[in-house]
Amino acid sequence: MGMESTVIHVRFAPNGTVVEIGERPEALSPQQWFNWLSLNVANHYRSLAGGRGVFKVAASDIDMLRKTANAS
């Protein structure tokens, strides 16, 4: 049995800013959450076509990532 993953979807505006991202803590803007994830779990990011991308992280890590991001 494999470890369950959570996929965090990201949508970008034509100018490259983040307009929508999943699993975002309320205290952070979409761009701030993307920036934090990019600095801390960049090896889990995959870019997609059409101004989209995904972070695929262990489901058990999501709460810890949110708490750590809120504290920084």
C-alpha positions as CSV (number, residue, x, y, z in Angstrom):
1,M,0.0,0.0,0.0
2,G,1.5,3.4,-1.0
3,M,1.4,6.6,0.9
4,E,-1.5,8.9,0.0
5,S,-0.7,12.2,-1.7
6,T,-2.5,15.5,-1.9
7,V,-2.3,17.5,-5.1
8,I,-2.2,21.2,-4.6
9,H,-3.4,22.8,-7.9
10,V,-2.0,26.2,-8.9
11,R,-3.5,28.6,-11.6
12,F,-1.4,31.5,-13.0
13,A,-2.5,34.7,-14.6
14,P,-0.9,35.6,-18.0
15,N,1.6,37.8,-16.2
16,G,2.8,34.9,-14.0
17,T,1.2,35.8,-10.7
18,V,-0.8,33.1,-8.8
19,V,-4.6,33.6,-9.0
20,E,-5.7,30.4,-7.4
21,I,-4.0,27.7,-5.3
22,G,-5.3,24.8,-3.2
23,E,-4.9,24.1,0.5
24,R,-4.0,27.7,1.2
25,P,-3.9,29.0,4.8
26,E,-6.3,31.9,5.3
27,A,-3.6,34.2,6.5
28,L,-1.7,34.0,3.2
29,S,-2.5,35.3,-0.3
30,P,-2.3,32.8,-3.2
31,Q,1.0,34.3,-4.3
32,Q,2.5,34.1,-0.7
33,W,1.4,30.4,-0.4
34,F,3.0,29.6,-3.7
35,N,6.2,31.4,-2.8
36,W,6.4,29.6,0.5
37,L,5.8,26.2,-1.1
38,S,8.3,26.9,-3.8
39,L,11.0,27.7,-1.2
40,N,10.2,24.7,1.0
41,V,8.9,21.8,-1.2
42,A,10.0,22.8,-4.7
43,N,11.0,19.3,-5.6
44,H,7.3,18.3,-5.4
45,Y,6.2,20.9,-8.0
46,R,5.4,20.1,-11.6
47,S,4.4,22.7,-14.2
48,L,1.6,22.0,-16.6
49,A,0.3,23.5,-19.8
50,G,-2.2,26.3,-19.8
51,G,-0.9,28.4,-16.9
52,R,-1.2,25.6,-14.4
53,G,1.0,23.6,-12.0
54,V,0.7,21.2,-9.1
55,F,2.5,20.4,-5.9
56,K,2.2,16.7,-5.0
57,V,2.9,16.2,-1.3
58,A,2.1,13.6,1.3
59,A,-1.4,14.0,2.7
60,S,0.0,13.7,6.2
61,D,2.2,16.8,5.6
62,I,-0.5,19.3,4.6
63,D,-1.4,20.4,8.1
64,M,2.3,20.8,9.1
65,L,3.0,22.8,6.0
66,R,0.1,25.2,6.7
67,K,1.1,25.7,10.3
68,T,4.8,26.3,9.4
69,A,3.8,28.8,6.7
70,N,1.5,30.7,9.1
71,A,4.3,30.9,11.6
72,S,6.8,32.4,9.2
